[in-house]
Amino acid sequence: MKRRDFLKSVSGLAAGAALPAVPTVISSAYADARSETLLIVSEGGPNNLDIHGIGTNVPGYEVSWNCYDRLISHEMKTGPGGVPYYDRDKFKPELAEEFKIDDMSVTFKLRKNAKFHDGTPVTAKDVKWSLDRAVSVGGFPTFQMSAGSLTKPEQFVVIDDHTVRVDFLKKDRLTIPDLAVIVPCIVNSELVKKNASEKDPWGLEFTKQQTAGSGAYKVTKWTAGTEVIMERNDDWVCGPLPKIKRVIWRMVPQAGNRRALLERGDADISYELPNKDFQEMKANGKLNVVSLPFSNGIQYIGMNVTKPPFDNPKVRQAVAYALPYQKIMDAVMFGLANPMFGAAKDKPTEVAWPQPHKYNTDIEKAKALMAEAGLANGFETTISFDLNFAGVNEPLCVLVQESLAQIGIKTTINKVPGANWRTELNKKEMPLFTNVFSGWLDYPEYFFYWCYHGNNSVFNTMSYKSAEMDKLIDGARNAAATGDTATYEKDVKGFVDLAFTDIPRIPLYQPFVNVAMQKNISGYQYWFHRRLDYRALAKG
């Protein structure tokens, strides 16, 4: 991509069409506009602008976070390396101006001057409709709400135009944190209802294509797979007015092109580059590079346990012993990850997640397990990955393919377009795959509720079901709610041990969020969703 092609999309920076490649004289107006415009380049972009939409991908989270408000959000604290980091246990008002937690409910007083992007006032009716929508549309958003025991529209009660009460079905320490994630965002209910239909009562087709929120930014242009342009909402009242007026987020599939745009100063921020690039950019010091471990997250190899041969625990254990863990750490991650393998055999299980399992690369042991499973001659299968994150996933899958071939497992690599990845995960038909899951609420029982519980959410990608596992997860959730520390610790250790014995998914490492930005960019914050929060960013 040429510099002038990239800058064409910065609307309003200069009169006329194409800009010269390097202006001889930069006017003060141009400089001001450039200082208020953020240029982001990434591998993939959103497939849906609505977090409640079917199959909305991870880049879609970034749009929702910045364009919609939630009732509450997290306070910030100082994290690793001095980077601002969300505080898991402290909350502040956002669309609410105050909130009061009682024994079995929480009451929110809304800001009276909050407006949606079309100028309509935000009311308690909008809040109720939005939360009703989240618990009713099904799929990912409804399961997410259930993680905090938010499951019924009757729980959301309008008191008056600016007061809403959320009633608790039971004591659950995840309820308040679950109201601060991306899903319970507040939607312009009247606008969406006008664009709904009998077949689509929640207006999902309408909100897939445009934002209908009250957040700090609004989407003014979206060309799927190419770019998203967002403009600041100057009437936003839920926090300090952001310094950045315009965000241009361009999809640039080639990692080399993204790096070149950054190093030439044509782009301000990028992520999803190969880890080797991040290490090199850190070393040359021309850009700021932030590297922080995913909170509550792992990259893993998953196996569909409902279909042969991965329904056989011995086959799954064989795969666990055949994986080239250290090669992946060295050749794919370049050390920018925490290993989740090879724990000492005598190391006790911790009351923590993530934590390393005891498997390590042992090809002979893997072959013996394959023989015990009656598959000494191996079998053929596919290994799938999300092309939106090809920079890591593709070399990782090549190494896994080479290693599994040593025990007779012949794999064909299946590259799934990023826009389709969530849909393919939902089908639960892929036999072998790699994926990342990072739990938004940083508690072990939350991760396991999503990934191992028999409720079989989208992120239980292995379709794993175990009555014993469910009992331990439910027990830990109940113990956390009542402050029963002894039972909580016993159940967490129990479900971690069971996950490593049954091994339906094999943790590889805890990835790092790597973000490279120009030296004049400030205000980066780490959030549980790992995406950019434009509201705090500024350009010097």
N, C-alpha and C positions, 0 to 999 in steps of 0.2 A: 504494500500500500504506500502510495506517495504521500508526502506531507500535505500537499495541497488538497488531495482527495479527502484526507482525514479531516482537514480543517473546513472543508465545504459544509460539513454538517453542523458547524458551530454557527447557527443562525444568528443573524444580527450583529456579527462581529465586524462586518465591513459592508459597505454598500457594494452592490454588484454581485456577480456570481463567484467564480473561482478566485481564491486569493493567490498572490504570487507565492512561490515556494518559500522564499525568505524575504519578507518586506524590507526594503532599504531603510525606510523610516517607519517606526511603529508609533501611531498616534496615541495620545493619552486615552482616548475613548476605547481604542482597540485594547490597550494594556489593561484598562479597568475591566472591560468585558472578559478578557482572558483570565484575569485574576479571580473573577467570580464564576468561572465555568470550570467544571471538573470533567476531565476526559479519562474515562476508564476503558481498558481493553481486557477482554477475557476470552477464554476458549469457547464457551457456550453461553446462551442467554436464556431468558424465561420462555416457557411454552404456554404460560397462562398468567394473567395479572392478578388472579384471585386465589388467595390461599385456601378458600373453600372449594376450589374447582377440582374436578376429577383429574388425578395424575399430575397436579402442579409440581414442577421440579424445584430443585434447590435454588437456582437463580431466581425463580419466581418469588421465593421468600424475601429476597432483597427489595423487590418492588413493593410488596405488601408492607414490610416493616417501615419503609420510608413514606408511604402514601396513605396509610391508615393509622389511626390512633387506637390505643387500648385504654381501658379504664385506669390501669396502673402499669408501672414499669419498675425496673431495678435501679437502686442507687449504684454508684460506681465506687470502686476502691482501686488502690495501686496494685497491679499484678506483677508477674515476672518481668524483670528488666525495666520496671518503672512504667509499663504500659497500662493505661486505664483499663480496668477489667470489671465486668458486671459483678455485683455482690449477690451471691446466690440467696442470701437470707435477709436482705433488706429491700424494702419496696417503697416507692414514692408515687404520688398521684400523677396521672398524665391527663386523660380526658376528664377524669374526676378531679375536683379541686380538693376533696378530702374524702377519707373513708374510715369507717369504724367497724372493727371486727368484734362480734359478740360470740357467745358460746356456740351457736348453731347457725349463724348467718353473718354476712358482711353487708354494710349499707354504704352506697356511693352517692355523694353529692356532685352533680355534674357542673362543669364551668358554664355559666349562663351566656357567655359571649362566644362559645365555640360554634363554628359554622362548617358545613360541608363545602367542597370546592365550588359548588354552584350557588353558594350564598345561603342555602337553607340552614336554619338553626338546627343544632344537634339536640335531640330531646331523649327523654327516658324511653319513649316508644321505639326510637331507633336502636337504643341499646338492647332492649328486650328482643326486638325482631332479629337483631344480629346474633345474639346469643342463642335464641331459638333456632336460627339457621344453622349455627355451628353444631348444635347437638342433634340436628335432624337430617342434614344432607347425606349422612352416611360416609363410609370410607375413612380416609385419614383424619379430617377435621373432627368427626364425631368420636373416633377412637381417642384422639388427643384430649378432647374435653372429658372423656370418661376416665382418663388417667388421673384427673383431679376430682373424681366422683361428681362430675357435672354431666348429667345424662338426660334430664327432663325439662321441657319448657316451663313447667310449673315452678321450677326453682328460681325463675327470674321474674321478679315482681315489681311492677311500676307503682311507686308511692305517689309521686306527682310528676310534673313535667321535667323536673331536674333531679329526681331522686329515684334510685333503683336499689332493690335489695336482692341479694343472692342467698338463697336458703341452702344449707348443707343437708345432704341426705344422711351423712354420717360424718364422724370426725375423720379427717384425712389431712395429713400435713402437706399434701401436694395440691390442695384446692387453691389456696391463695397464689402460690407460684404459677399454677396453671392458668390463672387469669392474666398473667404478665407475658405469656408467650405470644407467638404471632397469630394463632388461630382465632382467639376471641376479639378480633378487631371489629370496630364499629363502622357499619355500612349505612349509606344513605338509603333508608328503607323505602321511602316514597318513590325516589328515582328508580330504584331497582324493581319495585313492584309494577311500575308503569311499563317496564320492559320484560316482565315475566310472562309466562303462559301456563296453560293448564298442564302441558307436558313438562314445563320447566318452572315450577312455582317459586323457586328461589332465585330465578334470574341469572343462573350460572353462565349462560351463553353471553349475556350482556356484559357481565363483569369480567369475563375471560378477556375481552378485547379492550376495556377501558376501566380506569379506576373510578370508584364512587365513594371516596373517603373524605376525611377531614384532616388528613395528615399534613406534614410539613412540605411534601412534594406531591405533584400530580403528573401523570403521564400525558404528554402532549403529542407524542408520536411513538408508535411501536411498529417496527418492521421485523416480523419474526425471523430469527436467525441472523439478523443484520445489525439492528441497533434499537436502543430505547432512549428516548429523550424525555427528561423530567424537568419541570420548572418549579421553582420555589412557590409555595402558597404563602403570599405575603400577609394573609389574614390569620395565619396559624397562631394559636394562643396557648398551646400546651407546653411551651418551653421557650427559651430564648430563640429569636429569629435566626435561622442558620445563615452563615456567612456566604455559603455557596448558593448562587441564584439558579444555576442551570447545571444539570448533569447529563452528559452524553456518554452512553455506555455502548461501546462498539464491540461486536463479536469478530474476533480475528483468530481463525482456527489454527494458524501456524504459530507455534511457540516462538520460533526464531523471529517472526515478524513482530510479535508482541514485545519481545525483548528489545528489538531494534527501535521500535517506537518509543519505548521508555528511555533507552540510552541516548537517543537523539533529543529527548525533551518534548517530543510530540504528544506523548501521553503522560498523564499524571500518576496513574495507579494501575497496577496489574496484579493478578493472582493466577493460580493454576499454571505456572511455568514449571518446567522440570526442576527438580531439586538441585541438580547440578548447576543450573543457571542461578538459582538463588544463592548457592554457596559462592559462586564466582562473583556475583554482584555484591555480596557482603564483603568479599575480600578486596574488591577494587574501590569500595567506599564512595562511589559517585551518587548512589541512591541510598535511601533509608530502607532497610529490609527488616520486617518484624517477623519473628518465628515463635509461635506459642503452641503448646500442645492442645489438641481438641479437648475440651472438657467433656468427660463421660463418653469418649468416642474411641472406636477402633476401626481399622480396615481388616477385613476378614475374608476367608474363603468359605462360602456356604454351599451346602449340599441339600438337595430336595429329598427329605427322608421318607416321602410317601411312595417313591418309585424305586424299583431295583436299578442298580445295585446299591444305591446309597441308603436304602432302608436297612442295610446290614451294618451294625455298629463296627464290626471288624474292618469293613471297607473304609469307613470314615476314619477309623484310627490309623489304618494303613496310609491314607492320604495325609493325615496329620504328621506321620513320621517321614513322609516323602517330601514334604515341602522344603524349598531351599531358603529358609528364613534369613540366614545371614547374607546370602547373595542378594536378596531383595533389599535388605537394609543398606548394603554397600553400593550396589549398582543402580538401584532405583531411587532410594531415599537419600543417599549420600549423607547418612547420619542424622537427617532432619526428621526424626521419629523416635519414639520410645519403644524398645522391643517388648513384645508381649508373649515371648516364648522362652523355653529353656530354663524355667525356674528350677532351683535346686530341689532334688527329690525330697529332702527332709525339711523344706521350707513350709511352714504351716500356712493354710489359707487365711487371708486377711478379710476383715470386714471393710471391704473397699472394692471399687470398680473404676477403671479397668485394672486388672492385675495379670501377671504372666502365668501361662499354663506350663506344664512340665514337659511337653513334647519338644523334641529337637530333631534335626535331620538325622535319620538312621535308616538308610535304604534297605539294609538286610532285615531289620525288624519289620519294615513295611512289606517286604516281599513275603516274609513268614506269615503275616496277618492276611495278606491276599490269598495265600495257599490255604490257610485255615478257613477262609470264606468260600473256598471252592473256586477261586478265580485266579489260579496261579498263572494262567495264560493272559490275564488282563481282560480289558474290554475297551470299547470306543465310546466317547461321549463328546459333548461340547463344553467349553468354558466361556462364559459371557461376561461382558463388561460394558460400562456406560461410556460412550464416546465423548460425552461432555468433559470427562476427566481422563482423556486418553494419555496425557503426558505421564501419568503414573500407571494407569491401568494396563496399557498395552505392553510396556516392557515387563511389568509384573507377571502378566499372563504368559508371556513368552518364556520366562524363567520357570514358571509352574509347569507349563507344557513340557519343557525339556526334562524336568525332574520327574514328573509322573510317567514319562515314557520309560524311565529306568525300572518301573515296577509293572510295566505292561499296559498302563492306561494311556491310550492314544486319544489326544484331545484335538478338536478343531476349534479355533478361536472364533467366537461370535461377537462382532462389534455392533452394539445396539445404539442407534442414534439417540442423543441425549433427550430429545423431545418425547421419545417413546419409552424411555427407561422405566419410569414409574409404572406405566401401563403393563410392561412386561413383568415387573416385579409382582404386580397385583394378580397376574394370571397364575403365578406360582407353578410354572411349567419348566423353567430352566433347571437342568439337572445339577450344574456346577457353575459357580459364578463368583466374582469378587465384588465387594461393595463396601461402603463406609456407613456406619451408623453412629451418630453422636446424639445422646439424649439431652434434650433441651433442659430438663430439670436434673441437676447434678446429684442424683441419688442412685445407688445400685438397684433398688427395687423398681425404680422408674425404667431404667434401661431394660431390665429383665421382663417387666410387664409388657413392653413393646416387642421385645425380640424373642422371648421364649415361652410366653404364656399361651395356653390353649385357646384363648380368645382369637388367636391367629390373625393378628393385625397385619397390615401391609409389610411391616418390617420384621415379622416372623417369616422371613423369606424362605426358610427351610420347611415351613408347614410342620414344625416340630410340636408334638403334643405329649405331655406326660402329666398324669394326675399328681404325681409326687412333686414335680416342678411347680405346678399351679398352687399346691398347698403351701409350699415354701414361700413363693412370691406373695401370695395373699396374706400369709402369716406375718411376713416382714412389713407389709403395708399397714396391717392392723396394729402391729407392735409399735411401729413408728408413730402412729396416731395417738396411742395411749401412753407413750413414754416407757414401754416395757423393753428396756435395753437388753436384758439377757436373752429374751426370745428373739429380738431383732437380730442380734449378733449371731445366734445359732442358725436362724433361717437364712441370713445372707451367706454365711459360710456354706450352708447346705446347698443353696441353689447354684453357687459358683462351682462347688465340687461336682454337682450333678451335670452341669453344663460341660465341664471338662472331661467327665467320664463318657457321657453320651455323644459328645463332640459333634453336634449337628452343624455348627459353624466353628471355624478355626481362627482365632485371633492371630493376626500377623504382627501388628504394631499399632501404637497410638500415634496417629498422624499429627503433624504440626500445621497450623494455619500459617502460610507464608504470604506476605503482602509486600510488594516492592513499590515505593513511591518516591516522587521527587523530594529533594531536601526542603523545598518550601511548603510542603504539605504538613499540616499539623492536625492534631485532634483525633487521630485514629483510636478507636476503642475496640476491645475484644468483647464480643457478645456470644451468648450460648448458641445462636444460629450460625455463627462464623461468617456472616455476611457484613458488608459495609453499612455503617450508619452515617449517612451524609450529613445529618443534623449537627454533628459535632466537628465536621471537617472544615478546615480553612486553608487558604493559600496565602503565603507571605508575599 
